[in-house]
Amino acid sequence: MLVTACSTTAPAPTPSSAAVSGAPMPVDGLDWFLTEEPDETRLAYGVANSGDFRMALTCNPRSGRLDLILAAEDAAAVMVLESGGEMERLMATAEPAGVMDGILLLASTDKSVPVLRRFRTLGWLAVWQGDQREMLAAHATSRPSIDRFFVVCS
């Protein structure tokens, strides 16, 4: 006698099964903002002129190395980024966010990893936390700031 079983529930989506779609729409009130100082350049996605950010990329000018900071609800050992079909998993450390609720995930990488090259070209980056995907899309007016960030960090 042959007995079979089947499941009618679909597995939860994961970053590796994500479909590549068209460019995401920017969100009103959120954008990528560039800040240039002599010793550090910062590109942050959040609310203008505030400490309210979702993600930030920083570098020492001309270093080629980037530090990434992601505001998260929970600590994770890996920061998962996506842009235009490219994905990257970066080893991360977690620390308390301090003045805001949650955790900050910290990671470092080279500016030439494929997902960051796609971000520079397309103007959007997605971050994954568990099975949740958050799109960080630039408005047209901030696209030159993204390119400028990568030029300064080269």
C-alpha positions in Angstrom: 0.0 0.0 0.0 1.4 3.4 -1.0 0.5 6.4 1.2 1.4 9.9 0.1 0.9 13.3 1.8 0.9 16.7 0.4 0.9 20.1 1.9 -1.3 22.9 0.8 0.7 25.7 2.5 3.3 27.6 0.5 6.7 28.1 2.1 7.5 31.5 3.4 9.3 33.7 0.9 13.1 34.0 1.3 15.6 36.4 -0.3 16.9 33.7 -2.6 13.4 33.1 -4.1 12.6 36.8 -4.6 11.5 37.6 -8.1 13.3 40.5 -9.8 10.7 43.2 -10.5 10.6 46.7 -11.9 12.1 49.6 -10.0 10.3 50.3 -6.7 8.5 53.6 -6.2 10.1 56.2 -3.8 8.3 56.8 -0.6 7.1 60.4 0.2 9.2 61.8 3.1 12.0 59.3 2.8 15.0 59.5 0.5 18.8 59.1 0.2 20.8 62.1 1.6 24.5 62.7 1.2 26.7 64.4 3.8 30.3 65.1 3.0 32.9 65.9 5.7 36.7 65.9 5.3 37.1 62.6 7.1 33.8 60.9 6.4 31.2 60.7 3.7 27.7 59.4 4.6 24.8 58.4 2.4 21.7 57.8 4.6 18.2 56.7 3.7 15.6 58.4 6.0 14.0 61.7 6.9 15.8 64.9 5.8 17.7 66.8 8.4 17.1 64.4 11.2 18.6 61.4 13.0 15.7 59.3 11.7 17.3 56.9 9.2 16.7 53.4 8.0 20.1 52.7 6.6 23.4 54.5 6.2 26.5 53.9 4.2 29.7 55.6 5.3 33.3 55.8 4.0 36.6 57.5 4.4 37.1 59.4 1.1 39.1 57.4 -1.5 39.2 54.3 0.8 37.1 52.0 -1.3 35.7 50.4 1.9 32.2 51.1 3.2 30.6 50.7 6.6 26.9 49.9 6.6 24.5 50.7 9.4 21.0 49.2 9.4 18.2 50.1 11.9 16.7 46.8 12.8 14.1 45.5 15.3 16.2 42.4 16.2 19.8 41.4 16.3 21.0 39.3 13.3 24.4 37.9 12.4 23.9 38.7 8.7 22.8 41.8 6.8 21.0 40.8 3.6 21.0 43.4 0.7 19.4 43.2 -2.7 19.3 45.4 -5.8 18.4 44.6 -9.4 18.7 40.8 -9.0 22.0 40.9 -7.1 22.1 39.8 -3.4 24.7 40.1 -0.8 24.9 38.6 2.7 27.3 40.5 4.9 28.5 39.4 8.3 27.0 41.9 10.9 27.4 42.8 14.5 24.5 44.2 16.5 24.5 47.0 19.1 21.7 48.8 20.9 20.4 51.8 18.9 20.7 54.1 21.9 18.4 57.1 21.5 15.9 55.2 19.3 14.2 51.8 19.9 15.7 48.7 18.3 19.1 47.5 17.2 21.8 48.8 14.8 23.3 46.1 12.5 26.9 47.0 11.5 28.8 45.6 8.5 31.7 46.5 6.3 32.4 45.7 2.7 34.1 46.8 -0.5 32.3 49.4 -2.6 32.6 47.1 -5.6 30.4 44.2 -4.5 27.8 43.5 -7.2 24.8 44.5 -5.1 26.3 48.0 -4.4 27.2 48.5 -8.1 23.6 47.7 -9.0 22.4 50.1 -6.3 24.6 52.8 -7.7 23.1 52.2 -11.2 19.5 51.7 -10.3 19.0 54.0 -7.3 17.3 51.4 -5.0 18.4 48.9 -2.4 16.3 46.4 -0.6 17.1 45.1 2.9 15.8 41.7 4.2 15.0 41.0 7.8 13.8 37.5 8.0 11.1 37.1 5.3 10.4 40.9 5.3 11.8 42.9 2.4 12.0 46.7 2.7 12.7 48.8 -0.4 14.8 51.9 -0.1 14.2 53.7 -3.3 15.7 57.1 -4.3 13.7 60.0 -5.6 14.9 61.3 -9.0 16.5 64.3 -7.4 18.7 62.3 -5.1 20.1 59.9 -7.7 23.1 62.1 -8.3 23.9 62.0 -4.6 24.2 58.2 -4.8 26.6 58.4 -7.6 28.6 61.1 -5.9 28.9 58.9 -2.8 30.6 56.1 -4.7 32.9 58.6 -6.6 34.0 60.1 -3.3 34.6 56.7 -1.7 36.6 55.3 -4.6 
